[in-house]
Amino acid sequence: MFLKQSSSGKLVEVLSQKDLFNPMHPFIVGRYHAGEEVQDPERFEKCDLVFVSDESLPRCWTDVHYRDAAVYRHAQKAS
């Protein structure tokens, strides 16, 4: 999977999709996709990555509290 680093505009090949999908992990392991040689793996902050189309990553991949409001509303209705 490829994402784009928003600060530089460079393509990043995601090497650890498990980290990408886990909101508890603020970093992913990836490497720049540039030139003819394979680049060394690096850590990238998820907050600096977007899809190639410039669309933001889903909130459920970046925010561990993305469902707090829905859970709170459900708990209020149940009581």
PyMOL Python script that loads the backbone (N, CA, C, O; Angstrom):
from pymol import cmd

cmd.read_pdbstr("""\
ATOM      1  N   MET A   1       0.860  -1.168   0.000  1.00  0.00           N
ATOM      2  CA  MET A   1       0.000   0.000   0.000  1.00  0.00           C
ATOM      3  C   MET A   1       0.901   1.224   0.000  1.00  0.00           C
ATOM      4  O   MET A   1       1.928   1.259   0.678  1.00  0.00           O
ATOM      5  N   PHE A   2       0.501   2.218  -0.767  1.00  0.00           N
ATOM      6  CA  PHE A   2       1.243   3.467  -0.825  1.00  0.00           C
ATOM      7  C   PHE A   2       0.404   4.596  -0.252  1.00  0.00           C
ATOM      8  O   PHE A   2      -0.797   4.686  -0.503  1.00  0.00           O
ATOM      9  N   LEU A   3       1.052   5.451   0.517  1.00  0.00           N
ATOM     10  CA  LEU A   3       0.459   6.675   1.026  1.00  0.00           C
ATOM     11  C   LEU A   3       1.377   7.820   0.629  1.00  0.00           C
ATOM     12  O   LEU A   3       2.475   7.601   0.117  1.00  0.00           O
ATOM     13  N   LYS A   4       0.922   9.029   0.869  1.00  0.00           N
ATOM     14  CA  LYS A   4       1.726  10.203   0.562  1.00  0.00           C
ATOM     15  C   LYS A   4       2.039  10.948   1.849  1.00  0.00           C
ATOM     16  O   LYS A   4       1.164  11.153   2.690  1.00  0.00           O
ATOM     17  N   GLN A   5       3.291  11.349   1.994  1.00  0.00           N
ATOM     18  CA  GLN A   5       3.678  12.177   3.140  1.00  0.00           C
ATOM     19  C   GLN A   5       3.244  13.601   2.813  1.00  0.00           C
ATOM     20  O   GLN A   5       3.731  14.200   1.854  1.00  0.00           O
ATOM     21  N   SER A   6       2.334  14.136   3.605  1.00  0.00           N
ATOM     22  CA  SER A   6       1.759  15.437   3.267  1.00  0.00           C
ATOM     23  C   SER A   6       2.775  16.569   3.356  1.00  0.00           C
ATOM     24  O   SER A   6       2.666  17.546   2.616  1.00  0.00           O
ATOM     25  N   SER A   7       3.749  16.460   4.235  1.00  0.00           N
ATOM     26  CA  SER A   7       4.722  17.550   4.379  1.00  0.00           C
ATOM     27  C   SER A   7       5.685  17.642   3.198  1.00  0.00           C
ATOM     28  O   SER A   7       6.153  18.732   2.870  1.00  0.00           O
ATOM     29  N   SER A   8       5.987  16.511   2.555  1.00  0.00           N
ATOM     30  CA  SER A   8       6.950  16.526   1.456  1.00  0.00           C
ATOM     31  C   SER A   8       6.326  16.183   0.098  1.00  0.00           C
ATOM     32  O   SER A   8       6.889  16.509  -0.947  1.00  0.00           O
ATOM     33  N   GLY A   9       5.158  15.524   0.120  1.00  0.00           N
ATOM     34  CA  GLY A   9       4.534  15.095  -1.120  1.00  0.00           C
ATOM     35  C   GLY A   9       5.114  13.809  -1.684  1.00  0.00           C
ATOM     36  O   GLY A   9       4.737  13.389  -2.778  1.00  0.00           O
ATOM     37  N   LYS A  10       6.038  13.168  -0.941  1.00  0.00           N
ATOM     38  CA  LYS A  10       6.674  11.938  -1.418  1.00  0.00           C
ATOM     39  C   LYS A  10       5.803  10.723  -1.126  1.00  0.00           C
ATOM     40  O   LYS A  10       5.062  10.695  -0.143  1.00  0.00           O
ATOM     41  N   LEU A  11       5.903   9.714  -2.000  1.00  0.00           N
ATOM     42  CA  LEU A  11       5.191   8.458  -1.796  1.00  0.00           C
ATOM     43  C   LEU A  11       5.911   7.616  -0.749  1.00  0.00           C
ATOM     44  O   LEU A  11       7.140   7.545  -0.717  1.00  0.00           O
ATOM     45  N   VAL A  12       5.118   6.984   0.101  1.00  0.00           N
ATOM     46  CA  VAL A  12       5.648   6.119   1.145  1.00  0.00           C
ATOM     47  C   VAL A  12       5.003   4.750   0.987  1.00  0.00           C
ATOM     48  O   VAL A  12       3.778   4.627   0.963  1.00  0.00           O
ATOM     49  N   GLU A  13       5.837   3.725   0.879  1.00  0.00           N
ATOM     50  CA  GLU A  13       5.338   2.359   0.843  1.00  0.00           C
ATOM     51  C   GLU A  13       5.160   1.881   2.277  1.00  0.00           C
ATOM     52  O   GLU A  13       6.119   1.873   3.049  1.00  0.00           O
ATOM     53  N   VAL A  14       3.957   1.488   2.637  1.00  0.00           N
ATOM     54  CA  VAL A  14       3.664   1.027   3.992  1.00  0.00           C
ATOM     55  C   VAL A  14       4.132  -0.417   4.120  1.00  0.00           C
ATOM     56  O   VAL A  14       3.709  -1.283   3.354  1.00  0.00           O
ATOM     57  N   LEU A  15       5.006  -0.674   5.092  1.00  0.00           N
ATOM     58  CA  LEU A  15       5.526  -2.021   5.302  1.00  0.00           C
ATOM     59  C   LEU A  15       4.824  -2.731   6.446  1.00  0.00           C
ATOM     60  O   LEU A  15       4.935  -3.950   6.579  1.00  0.00           O
ATOM     61  N   SER A  16       4.108  -1.989   7.270  1.00  0.00           N
ATOM     62  CA  SER A  16       3.434  -2.592   8.434  1.00  0.00           C
ATOM     63  C   SER A  16       1.979  -2.145   8.472  1.00  0.00           C
ATOM     64  O   SER A  16       1.635  -1.202   9.185  1.00  0.00           O
ATOM     65  N   GLN A  17       1.135  -2.811   7.716  1.00  0.00           N
ATOM     66  CA  GLN A  17      -0.270  -2.422   7.682  1.00  0.00           C
ATOM     67  C   GLN A  17      -0.936  -2.621   9.031  1.00  0.00           C
ATOM     68  O   GLN A  17      -1.897  -1.923   9.356  1.00  0.00           O
ATOM     69  N   LYS A  18      -0.443  -3.558   9.817  1.00  0.00           N
ATOM     70  CA  LYS A  18      -0.990  -3.773  11.152  1.00  0.00           C
ATOM     71  C   LYS A  18      -0.869  -2.495  11.990  1.00  0.00           C
ATOM     72  O   LYS A  18      -1.802  -2.139  12.709  1.00  0.00           O
ATOM     73  N   ASP A  19       0.270  -1.807  11.901  1.00  0.00           N
ATOM     74  CA  ASP A  19       0.451  -0.535  12.610  1.00  0.00           C
ATOM     75  C   ASP A  19      -0.437   0.557  12.023  1.00  0.00           C
ATOM     76  O   ASP A  19      -0.943   1.409  12.753  1.00  0.00           O
ATOM     77  N   LEU A  20      -0.625   0.532  10.726  1.00  0.00           N
ATOM     78  CA  LEU A  20      -1.452   1.539  10.060  1.00  0.00           C
ATOM     79  C   LEU A  20      -2.890   1.477  10.551  1.00  0.00           C
ATOM     80  O   LEU A  20      -3.507   2.514  10.794  1.00  0.00           O
ATOM     81  N   PHE A  21      -3.423   0.281  10.698  1.00  0.00           N
ATOM     82  CA  PHE A  21      -4.822   0.119  11.092  1.00  0.00           C
ATOM     83  C   PHE A  21      -5.048   0.252  12.587  1.00  0.00           C
ATOM     84  O   PHE A  21      -6.191   0.415  13.013  1.00  0.00           O
ATOM     85  N   ASN A  22      -4.004   0.189  13.398  1.00  0.00           N
ATOM     86  CA  ASN A  22      -4.127   0.241  14.855  1.00  0.00           C
ATOM     87  C   ASN A  22      -4.057   1.691  15.341  1.00  0.00           C
ATOM     88  O   ASN A  22      -3.010   2.324  15.202  1.00  0.00           O
ATOM     89  N   PRO A  23      -5.135   2.232  15.905  1.00  0.00           N
ATOM     90  CA  PRO A  23      -5.121   3.629  16.359  1.00  0.00           C
ATOM     91  C   PRO A  23      -4.199   3.864  17.555  1.00  0.00           C
ATOM     92  O   PRO A  23      -3.891   5.012  17.877  1.00  0.00           O
ATOM     93  N   MET A  24      -3.756   2.794  18.216  1.00  0.00           N
ATOM     94  CA  MET A  24      -2.840   2.934  19.352  1.00  0.00           C
ATOM     95  C   MET A  24      -1.396   3.165  18.899  1.00  0.00           C
ATOM     96  O   MET A  24      -0.543   3.515  19.714  1.00  0.00           O
ATOM     97  N   HIS A  25      -1.121   2.975  17.631  1.00  0.00           N
ATOM     98  CA  HIS A  25       0.225   3.147  17.094  1.00  0.00           C
ATOM     99  C   HIS A  25       0.299   4.449  16.292  1.00  0.00           C
ATOM    100  O   HIS A  25      -0.280   4.537  15.210  1.00  0.00           O
ATOM    101  N   PRO A  26       1.003   5.456  16.808  1.00  0.00           N
ATOM    102  CA  PRO A  26       1.081   6.739  16.091  1.00  0.00           C
ATOM    103  C   PRO A  26       2.064   6.732  14.922  1.00  0.00           C
ATOM    104  O   PRO A  26       2.100   7.684  14.143  1.00  0.00           O
ATOM    105  N   PHE A  27       2.859   5.672  14.791  1.00  0.00           N
ATOM    106  CA  PHE A  27       3.851   5.582  13.726  1.00  0.00           C
ATOM    107  C   PHE A  27       3.636   4.314  12.910  1.00  0.00           C
ATOM    108  O   PHE A  27       3.068   3.335  13.393  1.00  0.00           O
ATOM    109  N   ILE A  28       4.096   4.350  11.675  1.00  0.00           N
ATOM    110  CA  ILE A  28       4.129   3.155  10.834  1.00  0.00           C
ATOM    111  C   ILE A  28       5.565   2.978  10.351  1.00  0.00           C
ATOM    112  O   ILE A  28       6.361   3.917  10.374  1.00  0.00           O
ATOM    113  N   VAL A  29       5.877   1.780   9.921  1.00  0.00           N
ATOM    114  CA  VAL A  29       7.162   1.513   9.290  1.00  0.00           C
ATOM    115  C   VAL A  29       6.921   1.498   7.792  1.00  0.00           C
ATOM    116  O   VAL A  29       6.029   0.810   7.295  1.00  0.00           O
ATOM    117  N   GLY A  30       7.727   2.264   7.089  1.00  0.00           N
ATOM    118  CA  GLY A  30       7.587   2.347   5.646  1.00  0.00           C
ATOM    119  C   GLY A  30       8.880   2.803   5.022  1.00  0.00           C
ATOM    120  O   GLY A  30       9.893   2.967   5.703  1.00  0.00           O
ATOM    121  N   ARG A  31       8.840   3.004   3.733  1.00  0.00           N
ATOM    122  CA  ARG A  31      10.033   3.532   3.058  1.00  0.00           C
ATOM    123  C   ARG A  31       9.582   4.399   1.891  1.00  0.00           C
ATOM    124  O   ARG A  31       8.546   4.166   1.267  1.00  0.00           O
ATOM    125  N   TYR A  32      10.401   5.405   1.626  1.00  0.00           N
ATOM    126  CA  TYR A  32      10.113   6.274   0.496  1.00  0.00           C
ATOM    127  C   TYR A  32      10.175   5.461  -0.788  1.00  0.00           C
ATOM    128  O   TYR A  32      11.013   4.572  -0.939  1.00  0.00           O
ATOM    129  N   HIS A  33       9.293   5.771  -1.689  1.00  0.00           N
ATOM    130  CA  HIS A  33       9.262   5.126  -2.996  1.00  0.00           C
ATOM    131  C   HIS A  33       9.782   6.145  -3.999  1.00  0.00           C
ATOM    132  O   HIS A  33       9.019   6.875  -4.632  1.00  0.00           O
ATOM    133  N   ALA A  34      11.114   6.172  -4.123  1.00  0.00           N
ATOM    134  CA  ALA A  34      11.741   7.155  -5.006  1.00  0.00           C
ATOM    135  C   ALA A  34      13.034   6.565  -5.557  1.00  0.00           C
ATOM    136  O   ALA A  34      13.728   5.811  -4.875  1.00  0.00           O
ATOM    137  N   GLY A  35      13.339   6.913  -6.778  1.00  0.00           N
ATOM    138  CA  GLY A  35      14.566   6.430  -7.383  1.00  0.00           C
ATOM    139  C   GLY A  35      14.467   4.974  -7.803  1.00  0.00           C
ATOM    140  O   GLY A  35      13.404   4.357  -7.733  1.00  0.00           O
ATOM    141  N   GLU A  36      15.594   4.443  -8.238  1.00  0.00           N
ATOM    142  CA  GLU A  36      15.613   3.061  -8.716  1.00  0.00           C
ATOM    143  C   GLU A  36      15.950   2.069  -7.620  1.00  0.00           C
ATOM    144  O   GLU A  36      15.584   0.897  -7.715  1.00  0.00           O
ATOM    145  N   GLU A  37      16.642   2.515  -6.581  1.00  0.00           N
ATOM    146  CA  GLU A  37      17.034   1.612  -5.504  1.00  0.00           C
ATOM    147  C   GLU A  37      15.986   1.612  -4.396  1.00  0.00           C
ATOM    148  O   GLU A  37      15.341   2.626  -4.127  1.00  0.00           O
ATOM    149  N   VAL A  38      15.836   0.469  -3.768  1.00  0.00           N
ATOM    150  CA  VAL A  38      14.909   0.345  -2.638  1.00  0.00           C
ATOM    151  C   VAL A  38      15.488   1.123  -1.464  1.00  0.00           C
ATOM    152  O   VAL A  38      16.650   0.945  -1.098  1.00  0.00           O
ATOM    153  N   GLN A  39      14.668   1.981  -0.883  1.00  0.00           N
ATOM    154  CA  GLN A  39      15.109   2.812   0.234  1.00  0.00           C
ATOM    155  C   GLN A  39      15.055   2.023   1.539  1.00  0.00           C
ATOM    156  O   GLN A  39      14.358   1.013   1.636  1.00  0.00           O
ATOM    157  N   ASP A  40      15.793   2.491   2.533  1.00  0.00           N
ATOM    158  CA  ASP A  40      15.793   1.850   3.851  1.00  0.00           C
ATOM    159  C   ASP A  40      14.482   2.152   4.579  1.00  0.00           C
ATOM    160  O   ASP A  40      13.930   3.242   4.434  1.00  0.00           O
ATOM    161  N   PRO A  41      13.984   1.188   5.361  1.00  0.00           N
ATOM    162  CA  PRO A  41      12.764   1.438   6.153  1.00  0.00           C
ATOM    163  C   PRO A  41      12.974   2.550   7.173  1.00  0.00           C
ATOM    164  O   PRO A  41      14.059   2.705   7.733  1.00  0.00           O
ATOM    165  N   GLU A  42      11.917   3.317   7.400  1.00  0.00           N
ATOM    166  CA  GLU A  42      11.928   4.418   8.369  1.00  0.00           C
ATOM    167  C   GLU A  42      10.598   4.411   9.107  1.00  0.00           C
ATOM    168  O   GLU A  42       9.649   3.737   8.706  1.00  0.00           O
ATOM    169  N   ARG A  43      10.549   5.177  10.198  1.00  0.00           N
ATOM    170  CA  ARG A  43       9.290   5.385  10.916  1.00  0.00           C
ATOM    171  C   ARG A  43       8.665   6.672  10.413  1.00  0.00           C
ATOM    172  O   ARG A  43       9.348   7.681  10.239  1.00  0.00           O
ATOM    173  N   PHE A  44       7.357   6.629  10.181  1.00  0.00           N
ATOM    174  CA  PHE A  44       6.612   7.796   9.721  1.00  0.00           C
ATOM    175  C   PHE A  44       5.439   8.022  10.666  1.00  0.00           C
ATOM    176  O   PHE A  44       4.776   7.072  11.082  1.00  0.00           O
ATOM    177  N   GLU A  45       5.190   9.275  10.999  1.00  0.00           N
ATOM    178  CA  GLU A  45       4.031   9.612  11.827  1.00  0.00           C
ATOM    179  C   GLU A  45       2.769   9.507  10.977  1.00  0.00           C
ATOM    180  O   GLU A  45       2.717  10.026   9.862  1.00  0.00           O
ATOM    181  N   LYS A  46       1.763   8.838  11.510  1.00  0.00           N
ATOM    182  CA  LYS A  46       0.510   8.695  10.762  1.00  0.00           C
ATOM    183  C   LYS A  46      -0.163  10.042  10.531  1.00  0.00           C
ATOM    184  O   LYS A  46      -0.851  10.226   9.527  1.00  0.00           O
ATOM    185  N   CYS A  47       0.026  10.978  11.446  1.00  0.00           N
ATOM    186  CA  CYS A  47      -0.619  12.284  11.278  1.00  0.00           C
ATOM    187  C   CYS A  47      -0.056  13.054  10.083  1.00  0.00           C
ATOM    188  O   CYS A  47      -0.653  14.039   9.651  1.00  0.00           O
ATOM    189  N   ASP A  48       1.086  12.618   9.544  1.00  0.00           N
ATOM    190  CA  ASP A  48       1.700  13.280   8.391  1.00  0.00           C
ATOM    191  C   ASP A  48       1.454  12.502   7.097  1.00  0.00           C
ATOM    192  O   ASP A  48       2.051  12.816   6.067  1.00  0.00           O
ATOM    193  N   LEU A  49       0.590  11.501   7.137  1.00  0.00           N
ATOM    194  CA  LEU A  49       0.322  10.689   5.958  1.00  0.00           C
ATOM    195  C   LEU A  49      -1.116  10.866   5.482  1.00  0.00           C
ATOM    196  O   LEU A  49      -2.039  11.019   6.282  1.00  0.00           O
ATOM    197  N   VAL A  50      -1.280  10.842   4.181  1.00  0.00           N
ATOM    198  CA  VAL A  50      -2.599  10.905   3.549  1.00  0.00           C
ATOM    199  C   VAL A  50      -2.606   9.896   2.408  1.00  0.00           C
ATOM    200  O   VAL A  50      -1.557   9.394   2.006  1.00  0.00           O
ATOM    201  N   PHE A  51      -3.797   9.604   1.890  1.00  0.00           N
ATOM    202  CA  PHE A  51      -3.874   8.774   0.695  1.00  0.00           C
ATOM    203  C   PHE A  51      -3.292   9.546  -0.482  1.00  0.00           C
ATOM    204  O   PHE A  51      -3.164  10.769  -0.425  1.00  0.00           O
ATOM    205  N   VAL A  52      -2.943   8.839  -1.539  1.00  0.00           N
ATOM    206  CA  VAL A  52      -2.349   9.467  -2.714  1.00  0.00           C
ATOM    207  C   VAL A  52      -3.290  10.522  -3.296  1.00  0.00           C
ATOM    208  O   VAL A  52      -2.834  11.485  -3.914  1.00  0.00           O
ATOM    209  N   SER A  53      -4.584  10.348  -3.105  1.00  0.00           N
ATOM    210  CA  SER A  53      -5.584  11.303  -3.595  1.00  0.00           C
ATOM    211  C   SER A  53      -5.720  12.526  -2.687  1.00  0.00           C
ATOM    212  O   SER A  53      -6.595  13.362  -2.912  1.00  0.00           O
ATOM    213  N   ASP A  54      -4.869  12.641  -1.667  1.00  0.00           N
ATOM    214  CA  ASP A  54      -4.878  13.712  -0.659  1.00  0.00           C
ATOM    215  C   ASP A  54      -6.026  13.590   0.337  1.00  0.00           C
ATOM    216  O   ASP A  54      -6.272  14.514   1.112  1.00  0.00           O
ATOM    217  N   GLU A  55      -6.721  12.475   0.325  1.00  0.00           N
ATOM    218  CA  GLU A  55      -7.773  12.229   1.310  1.00  0.00           C
ATOM    219  C   GLU A  55      -7.124  11.806   2.624  1.00  0.00           C
ATOM    220  O   GLU A  55      -6.152  11.050   2.622  1.00  0.00           O
ATOM    221  N   SER A  56      -7.651  12.285   3.734  1.00  0.00           N
ATOM    222  CA  SER A  56      -7.120  11.948   5.049  1.00  0.00           C
ATOM    223  C   SER A  56      -7.323  10.468   5.358  1.00  0.00           C
ATOM    224  O   SER A  56      -8.203   9.814   4.798  1.00  0.00           O
ATOM    225  N   LEU A  57      -6.493   9.961   6.256  1.00  0.00           N
ATOM    226  CA  LEU A  57      -6.669   8.588   6.725  1.00  0.00           C
ATOM    227  C   LEU A  57      -7.946   8.512   7.548  1.00  0.00           C
ATOM    228  O   LEU A  57      -8.337   9.503   8.165  1.00  0.00           O
ATOM    229  N   PRO A  58      -8.600   7.368   7.571  1.00  0.00           N
ATOM    230  CA  PRO A  58      -9.813   7.231   8.387  1.00  0.00           C
ATOM    231  C   PRO A  58      -9.512   7.492   9.861  1.00  0.00           C
ATOM    232  O   PRO A  58      -8.463   7.101  10.372  1.00  0.00           O
ATOM    233  N   ARG A  59     -10.421   8.140  10.514  1.00  0.00           N
ATOM    234  CA  ARG A  59     -10.243   8.499  11.921  1.00  0.00           C
ATOM    235  C   ARG A  59     -10.032   7.266  12.802  1.00  0.00           C
ATOM    236  O   ARG A  59      -9.313   7.332  13.799  1.00  0.00           O
ATOM    237  N   CYS A  60     -10.649   6.153  12.442  1.00  0.00           N
ATOM    238  CA  CYS A  60     -10.501   4.927  13.237  1.00  0.00           C
ATOM    239  C   CYS A  60      -9.081   4.364  13.167  1.00  0.00           C
ATOM    240  O   CYS A  60      -8.730   3.497  13.967  1.00  0.00           O
ATOM    241  N   TRP A  61      -8.258   4.834  12.232  1.00  0.00           N
ATOM    242  CA  TRP A  61      -6.864   4.413  12.154  1.00  0.00           C
ATOM    243  C   TRP A  61      -5.957   5.312  12.978  1.00  0.00           C
ATOM    244  O   TRP A  61      -4.830   4.926  13.288  1.00  0.00           O
ATOM    245  N   THR A  62      -6.421   6.500  13.338  1.00  0.00           N
ATOM    246  CA  THR A  62      -5.537   7.483  13.966  1.00  0.00           C
ATOM    247  C   THR A  62      -5.978   7.934  15.351  1.00  0.00           C
ATOM    248  O   THR A  62      -5.161   8.450  16.113  1.00  0.00           O
ATOM    249  N   ASP A  63      -7.252   7.752  15.697  1.00  0.00           N
ATOM    250  CA  ASP A  63      -7.785   8.273  16.960  1.00  0.00           C
ATOM    251  C   ASP A  63      -8.399   7.143  17.780  1.00  0.00           C
ATOM    252  O   ASP A  63      -9.431   6.584  17.410  1.00  0.00           O
ATOM    253  N   VAL A  64      -7.758   6.818  18.887  1.00  0.00           N
ATOM    254  CA  VAL A  64      -8.220   5.721  19.728  1.00  0.00           C
ATOM    255  C   VAL A  64      -9.590   6.027  20.346  1.00  0.00           C
ATOM    256  O   VAL A  64     -10.296   5.108  20.762  1.00  0.00           O
ATOM    257  N   HIS A  65      -9.961   7.273  20.408  1.00  0.00           N
ATOM    258  CA  HIS A  65     -11.232   7.687  21.017  1.00  0.00           C
ATOM    259  C   HIS A  65     -12.301   8.024  19.972  1.00  0.00           C
ATOM    260  O   HIS A  65     -13.241   8.763  20.267  1.00  0.00           O
ATOM    261  N   TYR A  66     -12.167   7.494  18.772  1.00  0.00           N
ATOM    262  CA  TYR A  66     -13.072   7.893  17.695  1.00  0.00           C
ATOM    263  C   TYR A  66     -14.521   7.482  17.936  1.00  0.00           C
ATOM    264  O   TYR A  66     -15.419   8.044  17.308  1.00  0.00           O
ATOM    265  N   ARG A  67     -14.783   6.519  18.828  1.00  0.00           N
ATOM    266  CA  ARG A  67     -16.163   6.084  19.078  1.00  0.00           C
ATOM    267  C   ARG A  67     -16.683   6.516  20.445  1.00  0.00           C
ATOM    268  O   ARG A  67     -17.785   6.124  20.827  1.00  0.00           O
ATOM    269  N   ASP A  68     -15.934   7.297  21.176  1.00  0.00           N
ATOM    270  CA  ASP A  68     -16.347   7.676  22.526  1.00  0.00           C
ATOM    271  C   ASP A  68     -17.721   8.346  22.566  1.00  0.00           C
ATOM    272  O   ASP A  68     -18.530   8.032  23.439  1.00  0.00           O
ATOM    273  N   ALA A  69     -17.990   9.236  21.661  1.00  0.00           N
ATOM    274  CA  ALA A  69     -19.265   9.955  21.663  1.00  0.00           C
ATOM    275  C   ALA A  69     -20.433   8.998  21.415  1.00  0.00           C
ATOM    276  O   ALA A  69     -21.470   9.109  22.069  1.00  0.00           O
ATOM    277  N   ALA A  70     -20.274   8.063  20.481  1.00  0.00           N
ATOM    278  CA  ALA A  70     -21.341   7.111  20.187  1.00  0.00           C
ATOM    279  C   ALA A  70     -21.584   6.176  21.366  1.00  0.00           C
ATOM    280  O   ALA A  70     -22.728   5.847  21.681  1.00  0.00           O
ATOM    281  N   VAL A  71     -20.514   5.754  22.008  1.00  0.00           N
ATOM    282  CA  VAL A  71     -20.650   4.873  23.170  1.00  0.00           C
ATOM    283  C   VAL A  71     -21.342   5.614  24.310  1.00  0.00           C
ATOM    284  O   VAL A  71     -22.193   5.051  24.998  1.00  0.00           O
ATOM    285  N   TYR A  72     -20.975   6.873  24.504  1.00  0.00           N
ATOM    286  CA  TYR A  72     -21.593   7.672  25.559  1.00  0.00           C
ATOM    287  C   TYR A  72     -23.091   7.852  25.292  1.00  0.00           C
ATOM    288  O   TYR A  72     -23.901   7.725  26.211  1.00  0.00           O
ATOM    289  N   ARG A  73     -23.464   8.146  24.038  1.00  0.00           N
ATOM    290  CA  ARG A  73     -24.882   8.302  23.696  1.00  0.00           C
ATOM    291  C   ARG A  73     -25.643   7.003  23.935  1.00  0.00           C
ATOM    292  O   ARG A  73     -26.761   7.025  24.449  1.00  0.00           O
ATOM    293  N   HIS A  74     -25.056   5.893  23.572  1.00  0.00           N
ATOM    294  CA  HIS A  74     -25.695   4.594  23.759  1.00  0.00           C
ATOM    295  C   HIS A  74     -25.876   4.294  25.237  1.00  0.00           C
ATOM    296  O   HIS A  74     -26.917   3.775  25.640  1.00  0.00           O
ATOM    297  N   ALA A  75     -24.877   4.614  26.049  1.00  0.00           N
ATOM    298  CA  ALA A  75     -24.952   4.373  27.487  1.00  0.00           C
ATOM    299  C   ALA A  75     -26.049   5.240  28.123  1.00  0.00           C
ATOM    300  O   ALA A  75     -26.726   4.803  29.054  1.00  0.00           O
ATOM    301  N   GLN A  76     -26.220   6.458  27.622  1.00  0.00           N
ATOM    302  CA  GLN A  76     -27.243   7.360  28.147  1.00  0.00           C
ATOM    303  C   GLN A  76     -28.649   6.843  27.823  1.00  0.00           C
ATOM    304  O   GLN A  76     -29.554   6.948  28.651  1.00  0.00           O
ATOM    305  N   LYS A  77     -28.830   6.291  26.632  1.00  0.00           N
ATOM    306  CA  LYS A  77     -30.127   5.754  26.240  1.00  0.00           C
ATOM    307  C   LYS A  77     -30.465   4.504  27.042  1.00  0.00           C
ATOM    308  O   LYS A  77     -31.631   4.265  27.353  1.00  0.00           O
ATOM    309  N   ALA A  78     -29.457   3.709  27.377  1.00  0.00           N
ATOM    310  CA  ALA A  78     -29.689   2.457  28.113  1.00  0.00           C
ATOM    311  C   ALA A  78     -30.062   2.684  29.568  1.00  0.00           C
ATOM    312  O   ALA A  78     -30.705   1.835  30.185  1.00  0.00           O
ATOM    313  N   SER A  79     -29.661   3.827  30.120  1.00  0.00           N
ATOM    314  CA  SER A  79     -29.971   4.050  31.544  1.00  0.00           C
ATOM    315  C   SER A  79     -31.202   4.850  31.763  1.00  0.00           C
ATOM    316  O   SER A  79     -31.574   5.109  32.908  1.00  0.00           O
TER     317      SER A  79
END
""", "prot")
cmd.dss("prot")
cmd.show_as("cartoon", "prot")
cmd.util.cbc("prot")
cmd.orient("prot")
